[in-house]
């Protein structure tokens, strides 16, 4: 079992959630709910792993607040 961190945003225009796995090319999806997005991302990752794409290009470190005055 492997655990991947997804970055998730919500599109103001469509209301859809958009998620991607940092450093994992092709590992992205969208959905109308967070549960559906999680399932979609899981399916995409499983397909990419079946194709032998297991090496991440970068490592997710975290998020950071940037204060602009």
BAFI-3210 file (N, C-alpha, C; in Angstrom, 3 decimals, decimal comma, padded with zeros to 6 digits):
// residues 69
n [1|2|3|4|5|6|7|8|9|10|11|12|13|14|15|16|17|18|19|20|21|22|23|24|25|26|27|28|29|30|31|32|33|34|35|36|37|38|39|40|41|42|43|44|45|46|47|48|49|50|51|52|53|54|55|56|57|58|59|60|61|62|63|64|65|66|67|68|69]
n.u [000,850|000,538|000,745|-000,434|-000,194|-002,650|-003,269|-005,849|-008,222|-010,969|-013,010|-014,307|-016,070|-017,284|-017,763|-016,623|-014,358|-010,882|-008,138|-004,711|-001,701|001,205|004,209|003,716|003,296|000,404|-001,321|-004,094|-007,385|-010,958|-014,043|-017,452|-017,771|-015,888|-015,506|-016,006|-013,924|-011,707|-012,019|-011,766|-009,106|-007,770|-008,297|-006,965|-004,299|-003,881|-004,040|-001,824|000,244|000,017|000,932|003,565|004,579|006,063|007,828|008,155|008,472|008,968|008,938|006,279|006,091|004,668|002,365|002,259|001,646|001,427|001,867|000,625|000,894]
n.v [-001,171|002,207|005,665|008,722|012,259|014,572|017,637|019,895|021,913|024,232|025,033|028,155|028,803|026,396|024,920|022,514|020,188|020,058|018,007|017,050|015,068|016,135|016,197|013,856|013,092|013,259|012,395|013,484|014,850|015,565|016,391|016,457|016,194|015,774|013,132|011,723|012,786|011,744|009,001|009,083|010,026|007,915|005,838|006,862|006,932|004,190|003,226|004,545|003,408|000,750|001,020|001,226|003,605|004,750|006,412|009,382|012,779|014,975|015,934|016,351|019,021|020,872|023,483|027,070|030,170|033,366|036,633|039,618|043,026]
n.w [000,000|-000,844|-000,024|-001,184|-001,447|-002,156|-003,836|-003,620|-005,208|-005,672|-008,343|-009,050|-011,127|-012,067|-009,789|-009,363|-007,850|-008,138|-008,398|-007,848|-007,857|-006,552|-008,394|-009,779|-012,820|-014,831|-012,889|-012,081|-011,595|-011,647|-009,946|-008,697|-005,993|-002,930|-002,114|-004,491|-006,017|-004,648|-005,208|-008,004|-008,281|-007,074|-008,923|-011,194|-010,278|-009,799|-012,442|-013,599|-012,091|-012,886|-015,456|-015,003|-014,079|-011,541|-010,277|-008,560|-009,555|-007,986|-004,488|-002,271|-000,073|001,525|002,495|002,394|003,907|002,425|003,115|001,968|001,989]
ca.u [000,000|001,253|-000,102|-000,070|-000,816|-003,305|-003,586|-007,226|-008,753|-012,344|-013,214|-015,446|-016,996|-018,030|-018,023|-015,959|-013,084|-009,809|-007,052|-003,544|-000,649|002,425|005,345|003,291|002,683|-000,790|-002,168|-004,998|-008,778|-011,918|-015,316|-018,388|-017,670|-014,564|-015,478|-015,869|-012,574|-010,798|-012,147|-011,189|-007,653|-007,324|-008,328|-005,896|-003,024|-003,783|-003,735|-000,447|001,131|-000,028|001,752|004,957|004,990|006,074|008,783|007,696|009,478|009,247|008,377|005,396|006,654|003,616|001,808|002,810|000,903|002,205|001,142|000,903|000,272]
ca.v [000,000|003,492|006,822|009,898|013,507|015,291|019,054|020,036|023,266|024,246|026,010|029,035|028,806|025,131|024,307|021,222|020,039|019,637|017,505|016,466|014,575|016,852|015,403|012,613|013,498|012,534|012,067|014,592|014,558|016,521|015,770|017,378|016,040|015,348|011,662|011,317|013,151|010,764|007,769|009,343|010,078|006,548|005,108|007,379|006,473|002,752|003,042|004,970|002,418|-000,426|001,342|001,260|004,962|004,740|007,387|010,761|013,738|015,890|015,528|017,346|019,501|021,472|024,752|028,215|031,426|034,512|037,827|040,767|044,204]
ca.w [000,000|-000,900|000,282|-001,961|-001,008|-003,256|-003,691|-004,105|-005,362|-006,174|-009,405|-008,776|-012,255|-012,206|-008,493|-009,312|-007,162|-009,035|-007,573|-008,512|-006,995|-006,918|-008,827|-010,423|-014,087|-015,248|-011,737|-011,798|-011,921|-011,114|-009,561|-008,060|-004,539|-002,484|-002,131|-005,892|-006,433|-004,064|-005,995|-009,330|-008,153|-006,796|-010,194|-012,056|-009,734|-010,056|-013,861|-013,828|-011,486|-013,761|-016,629|-014,576|-013,712|-010,086|-009,761|-008,455|-010,018|-006,884|-003,203|-001,673|001,178|002,344|002,020|003,111|003,762|001,986|003,509|001,110|002,608]
c.u [000,897|000,265|000,455|-000,819|-001,376|-003,478|-004,947|-007,621|-010,206|-012,484|-014,463|-016,497|-017,873|-018,441|-017,340|-014,683|-012,073|-008,642|-005,915|-002,550|000,640|003,551|005,006|002,554|001,496|-001,746|-003,001|-006,402|-009,652|-013,213|-016,188|-018,395|-016,267|-014,441|-015,276|-014,462|-011,558|-010,833|-011,525|-009,667|-007,081|-007,267|-007,194|-004,537|-002,835|-003,428|-002,287|000,544|001,162|000,845|003,235|005,465|004,952|006,999|008,177|008,827|009,878|008,624|007,506|005,946|005,564|003,083|002,395|001,930|001,859|001,368|001,596|000,158|-000,309]
c.v [001,236|004,609|008,015|011,099|014,228|016,759|019,250|021,511|023,148|025,367|026,843|028,971|027,558|024,532|022,962|021,310|019,492|019,209|016,951|016,005|015,286|015,891|014,117|012,979|012,615|012,212|013,285|014,201|015,687|015,781|016,804|017,247|015,562|013,826|011,133|011,634|012,152|009,461|007,937|009,354|008,689|005,730|005,552|006,875|004,987|002,480|003,425|003,962|001,133|-000,225|001,444|002,627|005,089|005,780|008,787|011,691|014,734|015,322|016,658|017,721|020,085|022,734|025,873|029,427|032,528|035,751|038,976|041,963|045,116]
c.w [000,000|-000,619|-000,486|-001,402|-002,219|-002,870|-004,342|-004,110|-005,820|-007,184|-009,097|-009,879|-012,304|-010,874|-008,335|-008,490|-008,158|-008,157|-008,404|-007,462|-007,413|-007,295|-009,535|-011,717|-014,472|-014,121|-011,344|-012,209|-011,391|-010,796|-008,863|-006,538|-004,184|-002,480|-003,544|-006,410|-005,903|-004,850|-007,380|-009,283|-007,892|-008,086|-011,117|-011,577|-010,000|-011,519|-014,167|-013,256|-012,314|-014,994|-016,273|-014,182|-012,191|-009,474|-009,736|-008,873|-008,939|-005,610|-002,664|-000,306|002,075|001,699|002,884|002,856|003,346|002,275|002,621|001,690|001,557]
res [x|x|x|x|x|x|x|x|x|x|x|x|x|x|x|x|x|x|x|x|x|x|x|x|x|x|x|x|x|x|x|x|x|x|x|x|x|x|x|x|x|x|x|x|x|x|x|x|x|x|x|x|x|x|x|x|x|x|x|x|x|x|x|x|x|x|x|x|x]
***
